[in-house]
Amino acid sequence: MYNKYYKKSNTYFKKNPEYNSFVHALGGIGIGILIASPFANPHPVRWALIFLGLSLIGHIYAWMSGK
């Protein structure tokens, strides 16, 4: 199952490098908020989950749109 997902999403990401960068940047922002923001903000989990959720949705879209 993993191989099927990987091939389809990888094909889509290769054809759309801007989309690839955007989706992975959202994931990186979410992880960065989870790591760094507890020291500065009282409720970083909400924002981190929003960015990570958008990244996950972007990966699912690539998987469904890949060939």
N, CA, C, O and CB atoms as a CASP TS submission, in Angstrom:
PFRMAT TS
TARGET T0000
AUTHOR 0000-0000-0000
METHOD Language model
MODEL 1
PARENT N/A
ATOM      1  N   MET     1       0.824  -1.192   0.000  1.00  0.00           N
ATOM      2  CA  MET     1       0.000   0.000   0.000  1.00  0.00           C
ATOM      3  C   MET     1       0.871   1.260   0.000  1.00  0.00           C
ATOM      4  O   MET     1       0.579   2.224  -0.708  1.00  0.00           O
ATOM      5  CB  MET     1      -0.939  -0.004   1.210  1.00  0.00           C
ATOM      6  N   TYR     2       1.923   1.243   0.785  1.00  0.00           N
ATOM      7  CA  TYR     2       2.792   2.413   0.851  1.00  0.00           C
ATOM      8  C   TYR     2       3.398   2.710  -0.516  1.00  0.00           C
ATOM      9  O   TYR     2       3.484   3.870  -0.920  1.00  0.00           O
ATOM     10  CB  TYR     2       3.901   2.201   1.889  1.00  0.00           C
ATOM     11  N   ASN     3       3.815   1.678  -1.220  1.00  0.00           N
ATOM     12  CA  ASN     3       4.437   1.859  -2.525  1.00  0.00           C
ATOM     13  C   ASN     3       3.467   2.507  -3.520  1.00  0.00           C
ATOM     14  O   ASN     3       3.867   3.353  -4.320  1.00  0.00           O
ATOM     15  CB  ASN     3       4.927   0.514  -3.064  1.00  0.00           C
ATOM     16  N   LYS     4       2.202   2.109  -3.467  1.00  0.00           N
ATOM     17  CA  LYS     4       1.188   2.680  -4.353  1.00  0.00           C
ATOM     18  C   LYS     4       1.001   4.173  -4.049  1.00  0.00           C
ATOM     19  O   LYS     4       0.949   4.995  -4.964  1.00  0.00           O
ATOM     20  CB  LYS     4      -0.158   1.921  -4.201  1.00  0.00           C
ATOM     21  N   TYR     5       0.902   4.510  -2.769  1.00  0.00           N
ATOM     22  CA  TYR     5       0.771   5.918  -2.381  1.00  0.00           C
ATOM     23  C   TYR     5       1.990   6.710  -2.824  1.00  0.00           C
ATOM     24  O   TYR     5       1.867   7.802  -3.379  1.00  0.00           O
ATOM     25  CB  TYR     5       0.581   6.046  -0.860  1.00  0.00           C
ATOM     26  N   TYR     6       3.158   6.155  -2.578  1.00  0.00           N
ATOM     27  CA  TYR     6       4.400   6.850  -2.886  1.00  0.00           C
ATOM     28  C   TYR     6       4.518   7.153  -4.374  1.00  0.00           C
ATOM     29  O   TYR     6       4.874   8.268  -4.753  1.00  0.00           O
ATOM     30  CB  TYR     6       5.588   6.025  -2.428  1.00  0.00           C
ATOM     31  N   LYS     7       4.228   6.183  -5.205  1.00  0.00           N
ATOM     32  CA  LYS     7       4.354   6.381  -6.646  1.00  0.00           C
ATOM     33  C   LYS     7       3.385   7.439  -7.162  1.00  0.00           C
ATOM     34  O   LYS     7       3.763   8.296  -7.961  1.00  0.00           O
ATOM     35  CB  LYS     7       4.121   5.071  -7.375  1.00  0.00           C
ATOM     36  N   LYS     8       2.141   7.378  -6.706  1.00  0.00           N
ATOM     37  CA  LYS     8       1.144   8.341  -7.191  1.00  0.00           C
ATOM     38  C   LYS     8       1.449   9.760  -6.717  1.00  0.00           C
ATOM     39  O   LYS     8       1.392  10.704  -7.505  1.00  0.00           O
ATOM     40  CB  LYS     8      -0.255   7.931  -6.728  1.00  0.00           C
ATOM     41  N   SER     9       1.769   9.910  -5.446  1.00  0.00           N
ATOM     42  CA  SER     9       2.031  11.258  -4.941  1.00  0.00           C
ATOM     43  C   SER     9       3.359  11.786  -5.473  1.00  0.00           C
ATOM     44  O   SER     9       3.474  12.978  -5.757  1.00  0.00           O
ATOM     45  CB  SER     9       2.035  11.265  -3.402  1.00  0.00           C
ATOM     46  N   ASN    10       4.354  10.931  -5.612  1.00  0.00           N
ATOM     47  CA  ASN    10       5.644  11.367  -6.131  1.00  0.00           C
ATOM     48  C   ASN    10       5.526  11.842  -7.576  1.00  0.00           C
ATOM     49  O   ASN    10       6.176  12.812  -7.967  1.00  0.00           O
ATOM     50  CB  ASN    10       6.663  10.235  -6.032  1.00  0.00           C
ATOM     51  N   THR    11       4.709  11.171  -8.359  1.00  0.00           N
ATOM     52  CA  THR    11       4.473  11.597  -9.735  1.00  0.00           C
ATOM     53  C   THR    11       3.851  12.985  -9.765  1.00  0.00           C
ATOM     54  O   THR    11       4.258  13.831 -10.562  1.00  0.00           O
ATOM     55  CB  THR    11       3.570  10.594 -10.464  1.00  0.00           C
ATOM     56  N   TYR    12       2.871  13.224  -8.906  1.00  0.00           N
ATOM     57  CA  TYR    12       2.216  14.531  -8.874  1.00  0.00           C
ATOM     58  C   TYR    12       3.193  15.610  -8.401  1.00  0.00           C
ATOM     59  O   TYR    12       3.248  16.695  -8.980  1.00  0.00           O
ATOM     60  CB  TYR    12       0.975  14.492  -7.956  1.00  0.00           C
ATOM     61  N   PHE    13       3.952  15.319  -7.363  1.00  0.00           N
ATOM     62  CA  PHE    13       4.886  16.310  -6.834  1.00  0.00           C
ATOM     63  C   PHE    13       5.990  16.633  -7.832  1.00  0.00           C
ATOM     64  O   PHE    13       6.453  17.774  -7.874  1.00  0.00           O
ATOM     65  CB  PHE    13       5.496  15.815  -5.531  1.00  0.00           C
ATOM     66  N   LYS    14       6.430  15.662  -8.640  1.00  0.00           N
ATOM     67  CA  LYS    14       7.455  15.930  -9.653  1.00  0.00           C
ATOM     68  C   LYS    14       6.939  16.862 -10.742  1.00  0.00           C
ATOM     69  O   LYS    14       7.679  17.702 -11.255  1.00  0.00           O
ATOM     70  CB  LYS    14       7.936  14.623 -10.277  1.00  0.00           C
ATOM     71  N   LYS    15       5.679  16.712 -11.088  1.00  0.00           N
ATOM     72  CA  LYS    15       5.098  17.544 -12.137  1.00  0.00           C
ATOM     73  C   LYS    15       4.731  18.939 -11.638  1.00  0.00           C
ATOM     74  O   LYS    15       4.581  19.856 -12.445  1.00  0.00           O
ATOM     75  CB  LYS    15       3.872  16.870 -12.708  1.00  0.00           C
ATOM     76  N   ASN    16       4.584  19.115 -10.340  1.00  0.00           N
ATOM     77  CA  ASN    16       4.157  20.393  -9.751  1.00  0.00           C
ATOM     78  C   ASN    16       5.109  20.795  -8.620  1.00  0.00           C
ATOM     79  O   ASN    16       4.755  20.661  -7.449  1.00  0.00           O
ATOM     80  CB  ASN    16       2.696  20.292  -9.219  1.00  0.00           C
ATOM     81  N   PRO    17       6.303  21.283  -8.945  1.00  0.00           N
ATOM     82  CA  PRO    17       7.275  21.599  -7.889  1.00  0.00           C
ATOM     83  C   PRO    17       6.850  22.746  -6.970  1.00  0.00           C
ATOM     84  O   PRO    17       7.224  22.766  -5.797  1.00  0.00           O
ATOM     85  CB  PRO    17       8.595  21.941  -8.515  1.00  0.00           C
ATOM     86  N   GLU    18       6.072  23.699  -7.490  1.00  0.00           N
ATOM     87  CA  GLU    18       5.619  24.797  -6.625  1.00  0.00           C
ATOM     88  C   GLU    18       4.644  24.278  -5.575  1.00  0.00           C
ATOM     89  O   GLU    18       4.694  24.680  -4.413  1.00  0.00           O
ATOM     90  CB  GLU    18       4.955  25.916  -7.463  1.00  0.00           C
ATOM     91  N   TYR    19       3.764  23.389  -5.995  1.00  0.00           N
ATOM     92  CA  TYR    19       2.813  22.797  -5.060  1.00  0.00           C
ATOM     93  C   TYR    19       3.549  21.954  -4.024  1.00  0.00           C
ATOM     94  O   TYR    19       3.206  21.973  -2.842  1.00  0.00           O
ATOM     95  CB  TYR    19       1.775  21.942  -5.810  1.00  0.00           C
ATOM     96  N   ASN    20       4.553  21.223  -4.471  1.00  0.00           N
ATOM     97  CA  ASN    20       5.372  20.412  -3.575  1.00  0.00           C
ATOM     98  C   ASN    20       6.012  21.287  -2.497  1.00  0.00           C
ATOM     99  O   ASN    20       5.970  20.955  -1.312  1.00  0.00           O
ATOM    100  CB  ASN    20       6.457  19.659  -4.369  1.00  0.00           C
ATOM    101  N   SER    21       6.602  22.401  -2.914  1.00  0.00           N
ATOM    102  CA  SER    21       7.243  23.308  -1.968  1.00  0.00           C
ATOM    103  C   SER    21       6.240  23.886  -0.981  1.00  0.00           C
ATOM    104  O   SER    21       6.518  23.978   0.215  1.00  0.00           O
ATOM    105  CB  SER    21       7.947  24.432  -2.711  1.00  0.00           C
ATOM    106  N   PHE    22       5.087  24.270  -1.478  1.00  0.00           N
ATOM    107  CA  PHE    22       4.059  24.873  -0.628  1.00  0.00           C
ATOM    108  C   PHE    22       3.564  23.894   0.438  1.00  0.00           C
ATOM    109  O   PHE    22       3.465  24.244   1.614  1.00  0.00           O
ATOM    110  CB  PHE    22       2.884  25.352  -1.483  1.00  0.00           C
ATOM    111  N   VAL    23       3.257  22.671   0.018  1.00  0.00           N
ATOM    112  CA  VAL    23       2.734  21.670   0.960  1.00  0.00           C
ATOM    113  C   VAL    23       3.773  21.341   2.025  1.00  0.00           C
ATOM    114  O   VAL    23       3.437  21.235   3.205  1.00  0.00           O
ATOM    115  CB  VAL    23       2.316  20.385   0.212  1.00  0.00           C
ATOM    116  N   HIS    24       5.014  21.180   1.628  1.00  0.00           N
ATOM    117  CA  HIS    24       6.040  20.833   2.606  1.00  0.00           C
ATOM    118  C   HIS    24       6.433  22.030   3.479  1.00  0.00           C
ATOM    119  O   HIS    24       6.856  21.846   4.620  1.00  0.00           O
ATOM    120  CB  HIS    24       7.267  20.287   1.895  1.00  0.00           C
ATOM    121  N   ALA    25       6.301  23.231   2.963  1.00  0.00           N
ATOM    122  CA  ALA    25       6.533  24.416   3.796  1.00  0.00           C
ATOM    123  C   ALA    25       5.464  24.521   4.884  1.00  0.00           C
ATOM    124  O   ALA    25       5.771  24.871   6.023  1.00  0.00           O
ATOM    125  CB  ALA    25       6.542  25.700   2.927  1.00  0.00           C
ATOM    126  N   LEU    26       4.213  24.219   4.537  1.00  0.00           N
ATOM    127  CA  LEU    26       3.149  24.233   5.557  1.00  0.00           C
ATOM    128  C   LEU    26       3.448  23.231   6.663  1.00  0.00           C
ATOM    129  O   LEU    26       3.273  23.534   7.844  1.00  0.00           O
ATOM    130  CB  LEU    26       1.780  23.919   4.920  1.00  0.00           C
ATOM    131  N   GLY    27       3.897  22.046   6.287  1.00  0.00           N
ATOM    132  CA  GLY    27       4.257  21.044   7.290  1.00  0.00           C
ATOM    133  C   GLY    27       5.418  21.508   8.152  1.00  0.00           C
ATOM    134  O   GLY    27       5.421  21.290   9.364  1.00  0.00           O
ATOM    135  N   GLY    28       6.399  22.143   7.538  1.00  0.00           N
ATOM    136  CA  GLY    28       7.541  22.649   8.295  1.00  0.00           C
ATOM    137  C   GLY    28       7.157  23.758   9.258  1.00  0.00           C
ATOM    138  O   GLY    28       7.681  23.829  10.369  1.00  0.00           O
ATOM    139  N   ILE    29       6.249  24.620   8.841  1.00  0.00           N
ATOM    140  CA  ILE    29       5.780  25.681   9.732  1.00  0.00           C
ATOM    141  C   ILE    29       5.049  25.071  10.927  1.00  0.00           C
ATOM    142  O   ILE    29       5.244  25.499  12.065  1.00  0.00           O
ATOM    143  CB  ILE    29       4.853  26.666   8.973  1.00  0.00           C
ATOM    144  N   GLY    30       4.209  24.074  10.665  1.00  0.00           N
ATOM    145  CA  GLY    30       3.491  23.412  11.762  1.00  0.00           C
ATOM    146  C   GLY    30       4.427  22.758  12.757  1.00  0.00           C
ATOM    147  O   GLY    30       4.232  22.877  13.966  1.00  0.00           O
ATOM    148  N   ILE    31       5.435  22.072  12.262  1.00  0.00           N
ATOM    149  CA  ILE    31       6.407  21.430  13.158  1.00  0.00           C
ATOM    150  C   ILE    31       7.214  22.484  13.910  1.00  0.00           C
ATOM    151  O   ILE    31       7.490  22.327  15.099  1.00  0.00           O
ATOM    152  CB  ILE    31       7.354  20.501  12.362  1.00  0.00           C
ATOM    153  N   GLY    32       7.594  23.561  13.213  1.00  0.00           N
ATOM    154  CA  GLY    32       8.336  24.639  13.865  1.00  0.00           C
ATOM    155  C   GLY    32       7.548  25.294  14.979  1.00  0.00           C
ATOM    156  O   GLY    32       8.108  25.623  16.025  1.00  0.00           O
ATOM    157  N   ILE    33       6.257  25.489  14.769  1.00  0.00           N
ATOM    158  CA  ILE    33       5.420  26.070  15.819  1.00  0.00           C
ATOM    159  C   ILE    33       5.356  25.136  17.019  1.00  0.00           C
ATOM    160  O   ILE    33       5.442  25.587  18.161  1.00  0.00           O
ATOM    161  CB  ILE    33       4.000  26.359  15.289  1.00  0.00           C
ATOM    162  N   LEU    34       5.208  23.845  16.772  1.00  0.00           N
ATOM    163  CA  LEU    34       5.158  22.895  17.885  1.00  0.00           C
ATOM    164  C   LEU    34       6.453  22.880  18.687  1.00  0.00           C
ATOM    165  O   LEU    34       6.425  22.732  19.908  1.00  0.00           O
ATOM    166  CB  LEU    34       4.863  21.500  17.366  1.00  0.00           C
ATOM    167  N   ILE    35       7.580  23.033  18.013  1.00  0.00           N
ATOM    168  CA  ILE    35       8.870  22.967  18.707  1.00  0.00           C
ATOM    169  C   ILE    35       9.196  24.273  19.429  1.00  0.00           C
ATOM    170  O   ILE    35       9.591  24.248  20.594  1.00  0.00           O
ATOM    171  CB  ILE    35       9.984  22.634  17.717  1.00  0.00           C
ATOM    172  N   ALA    36       9.037  25.412  18.756  1.00  0.00           N
ATOM    173  CA  ALA    36       9.539  26.676  19.282  1.00  0.00           C
ATOM    174  C   ALA    36       8.516  27.511  20.031  1.00  0.00           C
ATOM    175  O   ALA    36       8.886  28.260  20.935  1.00  0.00           O
ATOM    176  CB  ALA    36      10.081  27.476  18.179  1.00  0.00           C
ATOM    177  N   SER    37       7.267  27.407  19.689  1.00  0.00           N
ATOM    178  CA  SER    37       6.284  28.341  20.201  1.00  0.00           C
ATOM    179  C   SER    37       5.838  28.121  21.645  1.00  0.00           C
ATOM    180  O   SER    37       5.345  29.076  22.245  1.00  0.00           O
ATOM    181  CB  SER    37       5.116  28.297  19.343  1.00  0.00           C
ATOM    182  N   PRO    38       5.970  26.956  22.243  1.00  0.00           N
ATOM    183  CA  PRO    38       5.543  26.835  23.638  1.00  0.00           C
ATOM    184  C   PRO    38       6.263  27.797  24.579  1.00  0.00           C
ATOM    185  O   PRO    38       5.755  28.112  25.655  1.00  0.00           O
ATOM    186  CB  PRO    38       5.759  25.426  24.110  1.00  0.00           C
ATOM    187  N   PHE    39       7.434  28.258  24.179  1.00  0.00           N
ATOM    188  CA  PHE    39       8.177  29.190  25.018  1.00  0.00           C
ATOM    189  C   PHE    39       7.627  30.608  24.909  1.00  0.00           C
ATOM    190  O   PHE    39       7.811  31.411  25.824  1.00  0.00           O
ATOM    191  CB  PHE    39       9.648  29.174  24.640  1.00  0.00           C
ATOM    192  N   ALA    40       6.948  30.930  23.790  1.00  0.00           N
ATOM    193  CA  ALA    40       6.492  32.295  23.557  1.00  0.00           C
ATOM    194  C   ALA    40       4.982  32.445  23.646  1.00  0.00           C
ATOM    195  O   ALA    40       4.493  33.461  24.139  1.00  0.00           O
ATOM    196  CB  ALA    40       6.959  32.760  22.216  1.00  0.00           C
ATOM    197  N   ASN    41       4.240  31.458  23.179  1.00  0.00           N
ATOM    198  CA  ASN    41       2.786  31.570  23.112  1.00  0.00           C
ATOM    199  C   ASN    41       2.130  30.518  24.003  1.00  0.00           C
ATOM    200  O   ASN    41       2.661  29.417  24.152  1.00  0.00           O
ATOM    201  CB  ASN    41       2.297  31.422  21.657  1.00  0.00           C
ATOM    202  N   PRO    42       1.000  30.841  24.589  1.00  0.00           N
ATOM    203  CA  PRO    42       0.352  29.879  25.478  1.00  0.00           C
ATOM    204  C   PRO    42      -0.376  28.741  24.755  1.00  0.00           C
ATOM    205  O   PRO    42      -0.507  27.657  25.324  1.00  0.00           O
ATOM    206  CB  PRO    42      -0.616  30.597  26.352  1.00  0.00           C
ATOM    207  N   HIS    43      -0.853  28.948  23.529  1.00  0.00           N
ATOM    208  CA  HIS    43      -1.657  27.924  22.840  1.00  0.00           C
ATOM    209  C   HIS    43      -1.159  27.697  21.413  1.00  0.00           C
ATOM    210  O   HIS    43      -1.854  28.044  20.458  1.00  0.00           O
ATOM    211  CB  HIS    43      -3.143  28.335  22.816  1.00  0.00           C
ATOM    212  N   PRO    44       0.022  27.123  21.257  1.00  0.00           N
ATOM    213  CA  PRO    44       0.554  26.935  19.904  1.00  0.00           C
ATOM    214  C   PRO    44      -0.014  25.718  19.188  1.00  0.00           C
ATOM    215  O   PRO    44       0.085  25.614  17.966  1.00  0.00           O
ATOM    216  CB  PRO    44       2.044  26.818  19.962  1.00  0.00           C
ATOM    217  N   VAL    45      -0.601  24.807  19.931  1.00  0.00           N
ATOM    218  CA  VAL    45      -1.047  23.551  19.323  1.00  0.00           C
ATOM    219  C   VAL    45      -2.139  23.806  18.295  1.00  0.00           C
ATOM    220  O   VAL    45      -2.175  23.137  17.262  1.00  0.00           O
ATOM    221  CB  VAL    45      -1.552  22.581  20.399  1.00  0.00           C
ATOM    222  N   ARG    46      -3.008  24.733  18.548  1.00  0.00           N
ATOM    223  CA  ARG    46      -4.092  25.042  17.620  1.00  0.00           C
ATOM    224  C   ARG    46      -3.543  25.442  16.255  1.00  0.00           C
ATOM    225  O   ARG    46      -3.982  24.922  15.229  1.00  0.00           O
ATOM    226  CB  ARG    46      -4.974  26.161  18.183  1.00  0.00           C
ATOM    227  N   TRP    47      -2.576  26.371  16.242  1.00  0.00           N
ATOM    228  CA  TRP    47      -1.999  26.817  14.977  1.00  0.00           C
ATOM    229  C   TRP    47      -1.175  25.723  14.322  1.00  0.00           C
ATOM    230  O   TRP    47      -1.212  25.559  13.103  1.00  0.00           O
ATOM    231  CB  TRP    47      -1.139  28.049  15.196  1.00  0.00           C
ATOM    232  N   ALA    48      -0.445  24.986  15.111  1.00  0.00           N
ATOM    233  CA  ALA    48       0.366  23.899  14.559  1.00  0.00           C
ATOM    234  C   ALA    48      -0.518  22.852  13.899  1.00  0.00           C
ATOM    235  O   ALA    48      -0.190  22.362  12.819  1.00  0.00           O
ATOM    236  CB  ALA    48       1.223  23.253  15.656  1.00  0.00           C
ATOM    237  N   LEU    49      -1.624  22.504  14.525  1.00  0.00           N
ATOM    238  CA  LEU    49      -2.523  21.515  13.943  1.00  0.00           C
ATOM    239  C   LEU    49      -3.178  22.025  12.657  1.00  0.00           C
ATOM    240  O   LEU    49      -3.436  21.246  11.740  1.00  0.00           O
ATOM    241  CB  LEU    49      -3.592  21.129  14.952  1.00  0.00           C
ATOM    242  N   ILE    50      -3.441  23.311  12.590  1.00  0.00           N
ATOM    243  CA  ILE    50      -3.995  23.883  11.356  1.00  0.00           C
ATOM    244  C   ILE    50      -3.000  23.731  10.212  1.00  0.00           C
ATOM    245  O   ILE    50      -3.373  23.284   9.127  1.00  0.00           O
ATOM    246  CB  ILE    50      -4.358  25.376  11.555  1.00  0.00           C
ATOM    247  N   PHE    51      -1.744  24.096  10.438  1.00  0.00           N
ATOM    248  CA  PHE    51      -0.742  23.986   9.385  1.00  0.00           C
ATOM    249  C   PHE    51      -0.456  22.529   9.032  1.00  0.00           C
ATOM    250  O   PHE    51      -0.324  22.195   7.855  1.00  0.00           O
ATOM    251  CB  PHE    51       0.544  24.680   9.811  1.00  0.00           C
ATOM    252  N   LEU    52      -0.361  21.668  10.026  1.00  0.00           N
ATOM    253  CA  LEU    52      -0.121  20.250   9.745  1.00  0.00           C
ATOM    254  C   LEU    52      -1.313  19.617   9.041  1.00  0.00           C
ATOM    255  O   LEU    52      -1.139  18.756   8.179  1.00  0.00           O
ATOM    256  CB  LEU    52       0.182  19.494  11.039  1.00  0.00           C
ATOM    257  N   GLY    53      -2.520  20.035   9.400  1.00  0.00           N
ATOM    258  CA  GLY    53      -3.716  19.531   8.731  1.00  0.00           C
ATOM    259  C   GLY    53      -3.761  19.954   7.262  1.00  0.00           C
ATOM    260  O   GLY    53      -4.117  19.157   6.394  1.00  0.00           O
ATOM    261  N   LEU    54      -3.401  21.209   6.988  1.00  0.00           N
ATOM    262  CA  LEU    54      -3.355  21.673   5.604  1.00  0.00           C
ATOM    263  C   LEU    54      -2.303  20.907   4.806  1.00  0.00           C
ATOM    264  O   LEU    54      -2.516  20.585   3.637  1.00  0.00           O
ATOM    265  CB  LEU    54      -3.065  23.176   5.554  1.00  0.00           C
ATOM    266  N   SER    55      -1.183  20.622   5.434  1.00  0.00           N
ATOM    267  CA  SER    55      -0.144  19.839   4.768  1.00  0.00           C
ATOM    268  C   SER    55      -0.636  18.420   4.474  1.00  0.00           C
ATOM    269  O   SER    55      -0.388  17.885   3.393  1.00  0.00           O
ATOM    270  CB  SER    55       1.128  19.794   5.633  1.00  0.00           C
ATOM    271  N   LEU    56      -1.316  17.827   5.415  1.00  0.00           N
ATOM    272  CA  LEU    56      -1.860  16.481   5.218  1.00  0.00           C
ATOM    273  C   LEU    56      -2.903  16.475   4.101  1.00  0.00           C
ATOM    274  O   LEU    56      -2.922  15.566   3.271  1.00  0.00           O
ATOM    275  CB  LEU    56      -2.482  15.953   6.525  1.00  0.00           C
ATOM    276  N   ILE    57      -3.759  17.478   4.082  1.00  0.00           N
ATOM    277  CA  ILE    57      -4.754  17.589   3.011  1.00  0.00           C
ATOM    278  C   ILE    57      -4.058  17.745   1.659  1.00  0.00           C
ATOM    279  O   ILE    57      -4.504  17.177   0.662  1.00  0.00           O
ATOM    280  CB  ILE    57      -5.706  18.786   3.270  1.00  0.00           C
ATOM    281  N   GLY    58      -2.972  18.510   1.622  1.00  0.00           N
ATOM    282  CA  GLY    58      -2.206  18.667   0.389  1.00  0.00           C
ATOM    283  C   GLY    58      -1.601  17.358  -0.084  1.00  0.00           C
ATOM    284  O   GLY    58      -1.560  17.091  -1.285  1.00  0.00           O
ATOM    285  N   HIS    59      -1.130  16.533   0.852  1.00  0.00           N
ATOM    286  CA  HIS    59      -0.593  15.224   0.480  1.00  0.00           C
ATOM    287  C   HIS    59      -1.698  14.295  -0.023  1.00  0.00           C
ATOM    288  O   HIS    59      -1.494  13.541  -0.974  1.00  0.00           O
ATOM    289  CB  HIS    59       0.128  14.586   1.676  1.00  0.00           C
ATOM    290  N   ILE    60      -2.833  14.349   0.596  1.00  0.00           N
ATOM    291  CA  ILE    60      -3.952  13.514   0.143  1.00  0.00           C
ATOM    292  C   ILE    60      -4.393  13.945  -1.249  1.00  0.00           C
ATOM    293  O   ILE    60      -4.708  13.101  -2.088  1.00  0.00           O
ATOM    294  CB  ILE    60      -5.141  13.598   1.135  1.00  0.00           C
ATOM    295  N   TYR    61      -4.418  15.246  -1.503  1.00  0.00           N
ATOM    296  CA  TYR    61      -4.786  15.733  -2.829  1.00  0.00           C
ATOM    297  C   TYR    61      -3.791  15.244  -3.881  1.00  0.00           C
ATOM    298  O   TYR    61      -4.188  14.812  -4.964  1.00  0.00           O
ATOM    299  CB  TYR    61      -4.857  17.269  -2.837  1.00  0.00           C
ATOM    300  N   ALA    62      -2.494  15.313  -3.558  1.00  0.00           N
ATOM    301  CA  ALA    62      -1.475  14.831  -4.498  1.00  0.00           C
ATOM    302  C   ALA    62      -1.652  13.339  -4.757  1.00  0.00           C
ATOM    303  O   ALA    62      -1.507  12.883  -5.891  1.00  0.00           O
ATOM    304  CB  ALA    62      -0.056  15.114  -3.957  1.00  0.00           C
ATOM    305  N   TRP    63      -1.959  12.588  -3.726  1.00  0.00           N
ATOM    306  CA  TRP    63      -2.159  11.155  -3.867  1.00  0.00           C
ATOM    307  C   TRP    63      -3.372  10.850  -4.754  1.00  0.00           C
ATOM    308  O   TRP    63      -3.317   9.967  -5.610  1.00  0.00           O
ATOM    309  CB  TRP    63      -2.332  10.509  -2.491  1.00  0.00           C
ATOM    310  N   MET    64      -4.460  11.585  -4.541  1.00  0.00           N
ATOM    311  CA  MET    64      -5.672  11.351  -5.332  1.00  0.00           C
ATOM    312  C   MET    64      -5.515  11.847  -6.774  1.00  0.00           C
ATOM    313  O   MET    64      -6.142  11.297  -7.680  1.00  0.00           O
ATOM    314  CB  MET    64      -6.872  12.040  -4.673  1.00  0.00           C
ATOM    315  N   SER    65      -4.693  12.872  -7.003  1.00  0.00           N
ATOM    316  CA  SER    65      -4.533  13.424  -8.336  1.00  0.00           C
ATOM    317  C   SER    65      -3.414  12.770  -9.140  1.00  0.00           C
ATOM    318  O   SER    65      -3.352  12.931 -10.358  1.00  0.00           O
ATOM    319  CB  SER    65      -4.281  14.886  -8.239  1.00  0.00           C
ATOM    320  N   GLY    66      -2.533  12.037  -8.471  1.00  0.00           N
ATOM    321  CA  GLY    66      -1.422  11.394  -9.173  1.00  0.00           C
ATOM    322  C   GLY    66      -1.892  10.261 -10.067  1.00  0.00           C
ATOM    323  O   GLY    66      -2.998   9.740  -9.919  1.00  0.00           O
ATOM    324  N   LYS    67      -1.014   9.892 -11.005  1.00  0.00           N
ATOM    325  CA  LYS    67      -1.355   8.827 -11.941  1.00  0.00           C
ATOM    326  C   LYS    67      -0.480   7.618 -11.721  1.00  0.00           C
ATOM    327  O   LYS    67      -0.623   6.616 -12.421  1.00  0.00           O
ATOM    328  CB  LYS    67      -1.227   9.310 -13.375  1.00  0.00           C
TER
END
